[in-house]
Amino acid sequence: MAQYDVVIIGGGPGGYNAAIRAGQLGLKTALVEKNPTLGGTCLNVGCMPSKALLHASEMFEAAGKDFAHLGIEVTPRLNLPQMMGQKAESVLALTKGIEFLMKKNKIDWIKGYGKLAGPGKVEVTGEDGAVTVLEAKNTVIATGSEPSGLPGVTVDQKRIVDSTGALSLPEVPKHLVVIGAGIIGLELGSVWRRLGAQVTVVEFLDRITPGMDTDTAKTFQRGLTKQGMTFKLGSKVTGAKASATGVEVTVEPVAGGAAETVSADYVLLAIGRRAFTEGLGLESVGIVPDKRGVIDTDHFRTTAPGVWAIGDVIHGPMLAHKAEEDAVACIEFIAGKVGHVDYNLVPSVVYTAPEVAWVGQTEEQLKAAGVAYKVGKFPFSANSRAKINHETEGFAKVLADAKTDEILGVHIIGPQAGELIGEYCVAMAFRAASEDIARTCHPHPTRSEAGRQAAMGVEGWTMQS
C-alpha cells in the first residue's frame, strides 16, 4: 500500500494547485484524476476552450462589422473546423504544461477514479478495473462540479447540450435556445450569435445574471439585446423534445399563463452547476453533504479527521480562481502554516463583449445590510482610449463607505473589464479608500483611467479623460 502525506482527489484548478503547493512544501503527494488529462472542467471543457471560442468569434464579428470603419476592408469567411482545431491545440498545450508541473514538483499522478475507503485510505479504480489503495495522512477532496439538470430536459449532447457540448457543435445553429441567463449561458450564447446564430435566452427570474449588481445587469442586457440576443425573462422551460433535425421547447410564464412552443436547432442547458460529490465514498468516513452535494467545512476541514475539501464542493463561488486560493490555503494548513481566503475579494468576470467584472458588494447587498455608501461612476464614452478604439459601451462604478471611504465594491462593464478589476482586488485587500485610487497617477490614454475617474467620482471631482 503506497503511503502519502497528502492524496488529492481531482485534477482541476483546485486539485493541481494543491498538489503543486504540497510538493513545494516537501509533502509526499499523489494526485488522483479519472480523466486522461489534468486540468479538470475549467481547462478541458470550461474556462479555457470557451475563452478560445469567445476570442475567435469576437475577431470574426469585428472583421465583418468593424474593420471597414478602421480602413481595413475584408470579407471574413468562417472556417468552423479550424476554429475548433485552434481551440483544441490551446487546451492540449495547457494540459501538457500541468503534466510538466506535476513532474517538476515530484507529484505522483495516479490515473483512475478515486474515492474514500475509510479513514486514511483512498481507493483508485483504473480504466482496466484494477484497484489500488493509497494510504493518506491527509486527503483533499477537489472533485469540482458538474452541470445541473432540469426535469423535462434530457441532455443528449446532440441536439440538447450542456456547456461541454456547446463547445463543440458541428455547425452554427440557425436558432439556439439557451436555458439560463447566467454567465455560462450568456458566454456560449455570445459565441454562436457572433458566428451567425439567432439566440433566444429563457430565464426563470425577471433579470439576467443573478448576483450581478442590478444597474450593471440592466446595462449588460441592453447591450446583448442590441447585439441581437432575445430574452424571455420570468419564463420557465417545462419540456424539450429533440428530433434528428431540431428541438421543440415548451416555455411557460413563471407567473402563470399560456405555454408556447419555441423551435430551435439546438438547446443549451445552462442553469448552473452542482457539486460533484456522489460516489466518492463520503459515507465511509461519516461525511454527509447537503442536498446540493456541498460539503460543510471549517477552514477546509471536514467533519472527518484528516479529510479536507476545496473548490466547488464547498461553499463559496464556483470559480476556478477561488478553487486555486482554497488549494493553497488548505495545503498550508496541512503543513502547519496559516492559510486564508477572503471570499468577498474573489472577482467575477463575464467574458462577453463588452466584458463585465466585479468584486465586493453590490448596491443591493449594501442597502440590505443598512450600510451607508457613496457611488462614483464613470462612462467609457468619456474615456479617451475607449473613444479612439470605438469601444465606448459601459462604465466603471465604485462603491465606498460613506464614513470611512473604504472601497466596498467595484463593478465594471466595458472593454477588458476582467483585466481592469485586478487593481481593485489589490486595493480592497489592503482596505484602500476610494481616494487612494483617485489620487494615484494612471497612464494616459488607457482604459484604466475609467476606474480612477470612478473613484474620483465618489467625492464628486471626476474629470473627463
Residue pairs with C-beta under 8 A, 6 or more apart in sequence:
1 133
1 134
1 135
2 30
2 108
2 132
2 134
2 135
3 28
3 134
3 135
3 136
4 28
4 29
4 30
4 108
4 134
4 135
4 136
4 137
5 22
5 27
5 28
5 29
5 136
5 137
5 138
5 334
6 18
6 19
6 22
6 27
6 28
6 29
6 30
6 136
6 137
6 138
6 139
6 140
6 331
6 334
7 29
7 30
7 32
7 114
7 122
7 134
7 136
7 138
7 139
7 140
8 15
8 18
8 19
8 22
8 29
8 30
8 31
8 32
8 139
8 140
8 142
9 15
9 32
9 114
9 115
9 116
9 122
9 139
9 140
9 141
9 142
9 143
9 280
10 32
10 33
10 40
10 114
10 141
10 142
10 143
10 144
10 311
11 19
11 31
11 32
11 33
11 35
11 38
11 39
11 40
11 98
11 109
11 142
12 39
12 40
12 41
12 42
12 43
12 142
12 143
12 144
12 311
12 320
12 323
13 39
13 40
13 42
13 43
13 311
13 320
13 321
13 323
13 324
13 327
14 40
14 142
14 144
14 310
14 311
14 312
14 323
14 324
14 326
14 327
15 31
15 33
15 40
15 140
15 142
15 143
15 311
15 327
16 31
16 38
16 39
16 40
16 98
16 101
16 102
17 323
17 324
17 327
17 328
18 140
18 142
18 310
18 327
18 328
18 330
18 331
19 29
19 31
19 102
19 105
19 107
20 101
20 102
20 105
20 107
21 327
21 328
21 331
21 332
22 29
22 107
22 331
22 334
22 335
23 29
23 105
23 106
23 107
24 105
25 331
25 332
25 335
25 337
27 331
27 334
27 335
29 105
29 106
29 107
29 108
30 107
30 108
30 109
30 110
30 134
30 136
31 38
31 102
31 107
31 108
31 109
31 110
32 110
32 112
32 113
32 114
32 122
32 124
32 134
33 109
33 110
33 111
33 114
34 111
34 112
34 113
34 114
35 44
36 111
37 43
37 44
37 95
38 95
38 98
38 99
38 102
38 109
39 48
39 91
39 94
39 95
39 98
40 46
40 144
41 144
41 145
41 146
42 48
42 320
43 91
43 94
43 95
43 98
44 91
44 95
45 163
45 164
45 167
46 163
46 320
47 320
48 90
48 91
48 94
49 87
49 88
49 90
49 91
49 167
50 163
50 167
50 184
50 187
50 188
50 191
50 351
51 351
52 86
52 87
52 90
52 91
53 83
53 87
53 167
53 188
53 191
54 187
54 190
54 191
54 351
54 352
54 353
56 83
56 86
56 87
57 83
57 190
57 191
57 192
57 194
57 195
58 194
58 353
60 76
60 78
60 83
60 194
60 195
61 194
63 74
63 76
64 75
64 76
66 390
67 73
67 74
69 390
70 390
78 172
78 195
78 196
80 171
80 172
80 195
84 168
87 167
99 109
101 107
102 109
110 124
110 132
110 134
111 126
111 127
112 124
112 125
112 126
112 127
112 132
113 124
113 125
113 279
114 122
114 123
114 124
114 280
115 122
115 123
115 279
115 280
115 281
116 122
116 123
116 139
116 280
116 281
116 282
116 284
116 285
116 287
116 307
117 123
117 133
117 281
117 284
118 284
118 285
119 285
119 304
119 305
119 306
120 135
120 136
120 137
120 139
120 306
121 133
121 134
121 135
121 136
122 133
122 134
122 136
122 139
123 131
123 132
123 133
123 134
123 281
124 131
124 132
124 133
124 134
125 131
126 132
136 306
137 306
138 306
138 307
138 308
138 334
139 306
139 307
139 308
140 308
140 309
140 310
140 330
140 331
140 334
141 277
141 280
141 295
141 302
141 307
141 308
141 309
141 310
141 313
142 309
142 310
142 311
142 313
142 323
142 327
143 275
143 276
143 277
143 280
143 312
143 313
144 275
144 276
144 311
144 312
144 313
144 323
145 273
145 274
145 275
145 276
145 312
145 313
145 318
146 273
146 274
146 276
147 155
147 162
147 163
147 164
147 269
147 270
147 272
147 273
147 274
148 271
148 272
148 273
148 274
149 155
149 269
150 179
150 237
150 269
150 271
152 237
152 238
152 239
152 240
152 250
153 160
153 179
153 237
153 239
153 240
153 267
153 269
154 160
154 240
154 242
155 161
155 162
155 165
155 269
156 242
157 164
157 165
158 165
158 242
159 242
159 243
159 246
159 247
159 265
159 266
159 267
160 240
160 242
160 247
160 266
160 267
160 269
161 169
161 266
161 267
161 268
161 269
162 268
162 269
162 270
163 184
163 188
163 268
163 270
165 268
166 188
166 191
166 192
166 266
166 268
166 270
167 188
169 192
169 266
172 192
172 195
172 196
172 197
173 192
173 197
173 198
173 264
173 265
173 266
174 197
174 198
174 265
175 197
175 198
175 199
175 200
175 263
175 264
175 265
176 189
176 192
176 193
176 197
176 198
176 199
176 200
176 264
176 265
176 266
176 267
176 268
177 199
177 200
177 201
177 202
177 247
177 249
177 262
177 264
177 266
177 267
177 268
178 185
178 186
178 188
178 189
178 199
178 200
178 201
178 202
178 267
178 268
178 270
179 185
179 202
179 237
179 249
179 267
179 268
179 269
179 270
179 271
180 201
180 202
180 203
180 269
180 270
180 271
180 272
181 201
181 202
181 203
181 205
181 207
181 208
181 209
181 231
181 233
182 208
182 209
182 210
182 270
182 271
182 272
183 209
183 348
183 350
184 270
185 201
185 268
185 270
185 271
186 201
186 208
186 209
186 224
186 350
186 352
187 350
187 351
187 352
188 268
188 270
189 199
189 201
189 229
189 268
190 199
190 224
190 227
190 229
190 352
190 353
192 199
193 199
193 227
193 228
193 229
198 228
198 230
199 228
199 229
199 230
200 229
200 230
200 231
200 232
200 262
200 264
201 208
201 229
201 230
201 231
201 232
202 232
202 235
202 236
202 237
202 249
202 251
202 262
203 231
203 232
203 233
203 234
203 235
204 234
204 235
204 236
204 254
204 271
205 233
205 234
206 233
206 234
207 214
207 217
207 218
207 221
207 233
208 217
208 220
208 221
208 224
208 231
208 233
209 217
209 220
209 350
209 356
211 348
211 362
212 220
212 348
212 350
212 356
212 358
212 362
212 411
213 358
213 362
213 363
213 364
213 397
213 409
213 411
214 362
214 363
214 364
215 363
215 397
215 411
216 356
216 358
216 397
216 411
216 413
219 394
219 395
219 413
220 350
220 352
220 356
220 413
221 231
223 354
223 393
223 394
223 413
224 231
224 352
225 231
232 251
234 253
234 254
234 255
235 251
235 252
235 253
235 254
236 251
236 252
236 253
236 254
237 249
237 250
237 251
238 250
238 251
238 252
238 259
239 249
239 250
240 247
240 248
240 249
240 250
240 267
241 247
241 248
242 267
245 265
246 263
246 264
246 265
246 266
247 263
247 264
247 265
247 266
247 267
248 261
248 262
248 263
249 261
249 262
249 263
249 264
249 267
250 259
250 260
250 261
250 262
251 259
251 260
251 261
251 262
252 258
252 259
252 260
273 312
273 318
274 292
274 293
275 289
275 292
275 293
275 294
275 295
275 312
275 313
275 314
276 293
276 312
276 313
277 289
277 293
277 294
277 295
277 313
278 293
282 288
282 289
282 295
285 302
285 304
285 307
286 303
286 304
287 295
287 302
287 303
287 304
287 307
289 295
289 296
289 313
290 296
293 313
294 313
294 314
294 315
295 302
295 309
295 313
295 314
296 302
296 303
296 314
296 315
297 308
297 309
297 314
297 315
299 329
299 333
299 339
300 308
300 309
300 310
300 314
300 326
300 329
300 330
300 333
300 339
301 307
301 308
301 333
302 308
302 309
308 330
308 333
308 334
310 323
310 326
310 327
310 330
311 318
311 322
311 323
311 326
311 327
312 318
312 323
314 326
316 322
316 326
316 341
316 343
316 346
317 343
317 346
317 348
319 346
319 348
321 346
321 347
322 341
322 343
322 346
325 341
325 346
326 341
328 339
329 339
329 340
329 341
330 339
331 339
332 338
332 339
333 339
342 429
344 360
344 361
344 428
345 359
345 360
345 425
345 428
345 429
346 359
347 357
347 358
347 359
347 418
347 421
347 422
347 425
348 357
348 358
348 359
349 355
349 356
349 357
349 417
349 418
349 421
350 356
350 357
351 418
354 391
354 393
354 394
354 413
354 414
354 415
354 417
355 412
355 413
355 414
355 415
355 416
355 417
355 418
356 411
356 412
356 413
356 417
357 411
357 412
357 413
357 417
357 418
357 420
357 421
358 409
358 410
358 411
358 412
358 421
359 409
359 410
359 421
359 424
359 425
359 428
360 399
360 407
360 408
360 409
360 410
360 424
360 428
361 369
361 371
361 399
361 408
361 409
362 399
362 409
362 411
363 373
363 375
363 399
363 409
365 409
366 373
366 399
366 408
366 409
371 401
371 408
372 401
372 402
372 403
373 399
373 400
373 401
373 402
373 408
374 399
374 400
374 401
374 402
374 405
374 434
374 458
374 459
375 397
375 398
375 399
375 457
375 458
376 397
376 398
376 400
376 434
376 453
376 454
376 455
376 456
376 457
376 458
376 459
376 462
377 395
377 396
377 397
377 398
377 454
377 457
378 395
378 396
378 397
378 450
378 451
378 453
378 454
378 456
378 457
378 462
379 392
379 394
379 395
379 450
380 386
380 391
380 392
380 393
380 394
380 395
380 396
380 414
380 415
380 447
380 450
381 387
381 392
381 393
382 453
382 464
382 465
383 392
383 445
383 447
383 449
383 450
383 453
383 465
384 444
384 445
384 449
384 465
385 445
385 446
385 447
385 449
386 392
386 414
386 415
386 447
386 450
388 445
389 415
391 414
391 415
393 413
393 414
394 412
394 413
394 414
394 415
394 417
395 412
395 413
395 414
395 450
395 454
396 410
396 411
396 412
396 414
396 420
396 450
396 451
396 453
396 454
397 410
397 411
397 412
397 454
398 407
398 409
398 410
398 424
398 434
398 437
398 451
398 454
398 455
398 457
398 458
399 407
399 408
399 409
399 410
399 411
400 406
400 407
400 408
400 433
400 434
400 455
400 458
401 408
404 433
405 433
405 434
405 435
405 458
405 459
406 431
406 432
406 433
407 424
407 427
407 428
407 432
407 433
407 434
407 437
407 455
410 421
410 424
410 428
410 451
410 454
412 420
412 421
412 450
412 451
414 420
414 447
414 450
415 447
416 447
420 447
420 448
420 450
420 451
423 437
423 448
423 451
424 437
424 451
427 436
427 437
434 455
434 458
434 459
435 455
435 458
435 459
436 455
437 451
437 452
437 455
438 452
438 455
438 456
438 458
438 459
438 461
440 452
442 448
442 449
442 451
442 452
443 449
444 465
445 465
449 465
450 465
453 462
453 463
453 465
454 462
456 462
456 463
